[in-house]
Amino acid sequence: MPNLTRRQALKATGAASLGMIVPGVGGRVNGRMGAAELANGGMGAAGRIDSQTGTASRINSQTGPVQSVARWCFSGIPLEPFCAAVADMGLTAMDLLTVDEWSVAHDHELTVSCGDVAAGTIEDGLNEPRNHRTIIGAFEQHIPRAAREGVPNVICFFGNRRGMPDVEGIDNSIRCLRECAPIAEAEGVTILVEVLNSKAGGHVDYIGDHIDYALEVMRAVDSPRVRILYDIYHMQIMEGDIIRTLTDARDWIGHYHTGGVPGRAEIDGTQELHYPAIVRAIRDTGFSGYMAHEFIPRSGDPLGSLAQAVELCADA
């Protein structure tokens, strides 16, 4: 299966059938988590589940990561029915929604687990000083709204290398994030910076493609509101050693993304990662934030694939 970037997948995803039956789903959420609740370690909506089924309570356990789903991977399904299906599945959150989409998720009592506030792009990120004013301005504008609307996390990126040495990219990223951190700290919202693979088929030339690069930035910024978005799919491609890495870096990781390797397909028996063991390792670190499914369904039944991934991780 070819590896797809987010941008390629958004272009390639076809229309999906909305009349499918999803196995093993049920349980609507009765509330949503606010940024302050997450900061205080509360489980928010994840702990308030309809009692009609045990599925939702297992999905949203009081220990370990809270499952979410990345919107862009299911872009063939219109947002409104997708939110309804996700809520009926027992999930409480959705990832990577733009600011103008937040209200749709909230209408279905879903937390926006990580908001896209246009704070730079994958290609034009923290490493390049000319991008800093755009990134800082986006956070100044949208982080207060995120706090008001219960969006606990917002995303940004390290950017493409374009010949820049690591030390320069790290220094520039630290300088920008030191300006951004007080904005996030004042509102109780966390800025997530994502690590991505830079190999062919991935985000070629991305500078933040190893955990050590991200850790050097995090330790220098040293803010409780700036953390790594650890993408398991991307880091398996770049360096592997997933369980030991996330265990050692646990103090600096604020969010996870899943995906099957190879090809970013379903997280099932067709791929090389064993997600039940990974989820258990994440739980063992004491992590209780969000883990968003970011795989591109290949089954022809996208909601069925999502339901199976949710069940797999709930049973871990």
N, C-alpha and C positions, 0 to 999 in steps of 0.2 A: 504494500500500500504506500502511495506517495505521502511524504510529510507535507502538511499544509500549514501556512501561517494563518493568523487570524484574518488578515486582509484578503488572502486568497480564498479562504473558506467563505467569507461573507459574499464574495462574488460568485462562488461556485455552488453554494447550497441551493437546492431546488425547493419547490413548494412541497410541503409535507402534508400528509393526510391528517385531518383532525378528528376523524371518526373512529380512531383505533381504541381498542380496549387495552388498558395498562394493567398488567398483573401486579397483585400485591400492593395496591395503593389504597389510601384512605386517610381520614383524619384531618380536618381543617384546623388551622391555627386560630386561636382566639385573641392574639395580640402580637406585637412586634417589639424587638429589642431596640432600645435607644442607645446612643453613644455612651451616655453616662453609665448605663447599666453594664455595658460591656467593660468599661473602664474599671468598674467595681467588682468585676468577676461574676456578675449575675448572668443567668442564662436567658433572661427576658422571655421572648415568645417561645423559645425552645422548650421552656418548662411548662407552658400552658397549652395542653393538647386536648383535643376532643377525646373523650373516653370511650368512643364507640369501637375503637380498634387498638390493638397493641402495637401495630406497625409504627405509628407516628411516635409513640413513646420510645421505641427502640431506636428509631432514626435520630431522635433528639435527646439522647441520653444526657444525664447530668454530668457525665464525665467524658472527656475526650473531645475531639473536634465536632463542631456543628456543621452538618452538611448543607451545601448550597449548590448552585449551578450557574455556570457562565452563560449569559444570554446569547452571545454571538454564535455559539456552537449550534444553536437551534433556531437560527434566524429565518429558516423556511417556515416556521410557525409564527403567525402574527402574535404580537406581544400580549394582547389581552387574553386570548385563549391559552397561550403558553403559561402565563401567570396562574390562571385558574387551574390548569393541569398540575403545575408544580405544587400549588397549595393543596390540592386534593391528594397528591402523592404523600403528603406529610412533611414535605420540606418547608422550611420557614424563611428561606432567604434566596436571593438572586444576586449574581455578581455582574459587574462591568456594565451597569446601566448608565446611560448618560443622564445629565441633570433633568432634561425634559421628560425622561421616562420614569423617574422615581415615583411620581404620583400614581402611575398605573400599578406598579408593584404594591404600593401602600394600599390601594383600593382592594387588593386581594390579601391584605394583611401579611405581606411579605416584607421582611427587612431587606434593604439594599446593602448586602454584606460588604461590597466594595464599589464605590462610585467612581465613574469616569468623569472628571471635571475639566478635561482638556488641558491638563498641566503638562504641556509638551506631548511628544509622541515617542514611540519606540525608537525612531531614527533620530529625532531631535530632542535630546534629553539633558540631564543634569551635567554631563561632562563638558558641554560647550557653553561658555559664558554668555554668548549672544542669546541663548535660550532662557537665561535665568529670570529676566523680567517677566516673560510670559508665564513661566511656571509659578513664580511667586505671586503674580497678579491673579492667576486662576485660583490659587489657594486662598488668597485674601478675599476673593469674591465668593467662593463656594463653600469653604470649610464652615463658616458660620451657619449657612443654610443646612449643610450636612448635619451639624449638631442639632439644629432645630427639628430636623425631620428624622432623626434617629439613624443616620447613616454612619456607622462606626469607623469606616475606613475609606480612604481615597487613594488613587493610584498615580504613580509617575514612573519614569524609566531612566536608565543610565545613558541611553543614546548610542548612536553608531560611532565607531572608532575614528574612521576617516584618517588613519595614519597616526592618531594621537597615542602616545605612550601611556601605559597604565597609571603611572605616578601622576601625570598631569590630569587625567580623567578623574582619578580619585580625589585629588586636591580640589578640582573645580566642583565636584559633586558635594564634597564636604562644605565648601563655602556656600553653595546654594542652600543646602539643607539646613545649615545653621541659621539662615534667615527664615526658612519655612517653619522650623520646629516651634518657635514661640507662637505662631499662628495656631498650629495644631494643639499645642499644650493648653492654650487659653480656652479652647473649645472642647477639649476632651475627644478629639478625633485623631485617628492614627494615619499618618502618611506611609503608604507601602511602596517600596521600590522593588521592581521585579527582576529576578535573574532569568535569563533566556539563553537558549543555545544559539551559537553563531555558525554552525555547520551548514553545508549546502542543504537546502530544503527547510532550513529554519530561518532565523533572523540574521542573515549573513552580515558580518561586520559589527554586530552588537558588542559593546565593550564590556558590559557587566555579565560575562558568560561563565563565571566561576564563583563559588561561594566565598572564596578568600577575598576576592575583589569587594564584594558587598560587605563582608564583615569588617574590612578595614575602614570603610566609610561609616558603618554603623557605630563602631567603637569610638571613632573620632567625633562624630556628632553627639553621641551619648545622650539621646533624648528618649524618654519612655514613649514618645509619640512618633517616632520614626523607626520603622521596622522593615525587614525583608519579606517580600512575597516569594516564598519558596515554591517554584513550579517543579513538581516531581518529574513530569514528562521531560522538560527541558534539561534538568540537571542529570537525569539518567543518561541522556544522550551525550552531555558534555563530560561528565566525570564519574557517574555511577556512585557506588558506596552510599546509597541513599540513607539507610537507617543510621549508620554511624554519623554521617554528616548532619542530619537533622537533630540527632541527639546532642552532638557537640555544640551545634549552633542554636540550641533551643532558646537561649535567652534573647536572641536577636530576631527570631522568626515571628511574624505577626499574622500570617495567613498562608494557606496552601492552595495549590491547584493540582488536580489530578489529570491523567491522560495516559492512554496506552502507548507502549513502545514495542514495535515500531509503528509509525503512521498516525499517532494521536487518535487511535480508534478506541473502541470500548475497553474498559478495564477488566477484561475477562480472561479466560484461559487461552486466548489466542495470542497473548503478548507476554513479554519477558518479566514484567514486574508482578510481584505477588502482593496485591494491595491489602489483604487482611493483615499480613505481618507489618506492613507500613503503617496502617491505621493504629494497630496496637502499639507500635513504637512511638507514634505521635502522642497517643494517650499516655504512655509511660513518662513522657517528658512533662506532663502536667498541663499541656496545651488544651484550652477550652474555647478557642476562637473558631474561625470559619475555615472550612476546607471545601472549595468549590470544584465541582466536576467540570472539567474543561476538555472534554473529548468530543470528537466529531463522529456521530453515530454512522455506522456503515450498514446496519442491519436492515434498513428499510422501514423500521419501526422505531423512530427516534425516542418517543416517550417510553416505549418498552425497554429500550437500552438504558435509559436514565433510571427507570425503576429498578432494573437489575443491579445497576451500579450502587444505588442507594441501599438496596437490601444487602449487597455484598459487604459494604462498609459498616452497616448497622450490625451485622452479625459478627464482625471481627472481634 
